[in-house]
Amino acid sequence: MLTTLIYRSRLCKSVSSPFLERLSGKAQRFNETVGVTGILLFDGDYFLQILEGQSDAIDKVLCRVSADPHHREIVQLMRDYAPERRFGNLGMAIIDMRNRQPDVLIEEVLKQGTARYPLTYGDRVFKFIRTFVSGPRKSHLSLPDDSRQWRFESDIPSVQVTPSRPDKAACQFALQPVVETSVRQISYLEALIRSPSGGSPADYFAAIPADKLYEADLYAKNAAFALANQMDIGSAQIAVNLRPMSLVMVPGAVNILLEQIASNGLVPEQVVVEVTEDEFISRFDEFEKAIHQLRYAGISLAIDDFGAGFAGLSLLSRLQPEKLKIDRSLIENIQSDGPKQAIVKAIVDCCSALEITVVAEGVETAAEWRWLEAAGIRHFQGYLFARPLLNGLPAVAWPHKI
Ligand SMILES: Cc1cc2nc3c(=O)[nH]c(=O)nc-3n(C[C@H](O)[C@H](O)[C@H](O)COP(=O)(O)O)c2cc1C
């Protein structure tokens, strides 16, 4: 299928025109052999390249492009499919934008077009070109990546305990911290359910009969609060995941939670309930009423896995949580993914207007963390800092500038 790929990148150090000519020559020759066409715009600092061809040929070119040390901060902005090529005559033409007026450049781009229908303002590819040529420079700036200048080291060792009492729910919990790296503090601890043998949440719930699912979910929280008590978490906050329908299907669910919290020596203000819409919330009014009760009791609310499944904007507008956790699927490789960057920036803006704390989940690389921090996120969770530890609190690997 004919694929169109657009990426933006940034030059490493200033280059001479012969460099651009050499680049164009080499690129042109390779692209011709694999049937790729396109154009490359250069404004003296940034590149914007449009590549058209069969998917596997585009990937081959992208591989060469990514390996070139002359540029960095390569961000894919669009990968789409089209009935025909827009720049079908050109293996790779470079348009050097320096010292030239935007309207002249736009004319030049239009002249290169080979599509049956002329490039129009409605065409997304042309819109990317227009913005790059004439839009405010700031709108296409990527955030700097200094990820190679950081190493991650823990200062305090992990702590593990033997659970003090066998729980009726026959489950265990692992703790994973959410960290605020700029002040080197643990923001709060999340208790993640594990099966009796230490298996995943899916393993635990697979062994529960369908008609006991919600009760099991709710009563299991007692073991999480008991672990928090045993670990002596002081005034730190502890978060538990709850299926939204557990609050609806189990009579008196909020009171049961409050009793569990009190009987384990905790106060509601240090508890965060994380909800996600991984199943349809069929009786939303009752669910919302239970949430109001939780809030009235002093318990904090977080929307979990935001951006995955159904956990989306409607839930955010109706619940107005204290915290919003961005799903790992939006975090993975964000430093090179234009659509994810645009979505996460919008989430950060929205949460800043509503005074909601944003947490990035599933952070695994320094490059992801650096991009997210530069975008204004302060709270992080993920293997880069700490993996969940069964019946214990893992050591946190804090960032140190090299
Ligand atoms: C902004 C930019 C655009 C590039 N576009 C292409 C391209 O369209 N096709 C291609 O094969 N290589 C492209 N490259 C990669 C270089 O041309 C590639 O590194 C070079 O062909 C390999 O050269 P070498 O033989 O000196 O290692 C691009 C590199 C840069 C910096």
The ligand as an ORCA input file, in Angstrom:
! r2SCAN-3c Opt
* xyz 0 1
  C      17.659     15.174      6.969
  C      18.106     13.884      6.363
  C      17.359     13.282      5.357
  C      17.734     12.074      4.790
  N      16.995     11.496      3.808
  C      17.370     10.314      3.260
  C      16.609      9.689      2.223
  O      15.605     10.193      1.772
  N      17.057      8.516      1.742
  C      18.198      7.896      2.199
  O      18.555      6.831      1.720
  N      18.924      8.464      3.192
  C      18.543      9.660      3.718
  N      19.290     10.239      4.699
  C      20.408      9.508      5.228
  C      21.706      9.822      4.587
  O      21.588     10.156      3.268
  C      22.525      8.586      4.819
  O      23.091      8.684      6.061
  C      23.608      8.404      3.797
  O      23.004      8.187      2.583
  C      24.550      7.283      4.139
  O      25.728      7.835      3.840
  P      27.163      7.219      4.104
  O      27.409      6.378      2.895
  O      28.043      8.423      4.155
  O      27.127      6.450      5.378
  C      18.911     11.447      5.262
  C      19.668     12.072      6.260
  C      19.305     13.283      6.798
  C      20.147     13.943      7.855
*
